[in-house]
Amino acid sequence: MAEREEFDILVQDHGSIMLVIPQNQDVKDWFRDHVAEMQTLGPAIAVEPRFIFTLLDGLEEAGFTVAQDIDLPKPHTLGLPRV
């Protein structure tokens, strides 16, 4: 049986909204400490696509690992600036 890769955050693309799903308490604490306003949807944090790259950069800089169930294109291919 293959080992399951561990990660801290799961990102799901739902078209006009991205869901960021924390997988542990450390990530939940990071959000509480670093994000001023959050819209939650169950255990997930809803994020507008234009902000996802900046958010993921901050999470990765904090040492968290991100798993994506989608292939996020690079910002320049979407015409979106990094905020």
URLINLIN-V536908 format. One record per helix or strand. SS is the DSSP state (A for helix, B for strand). FROM is the first residue (numbers start at 1). LEN is the number of residues. Records with the same first field share a line. If there is no record, write none. Layout:
SS: FROM-LEN + FROM-LEN
//
This chain:
B: 9-5 + 18-5 + 39-3 + 44-4 + 66-3
A: 25-10 + 49-13 + 75-4
//
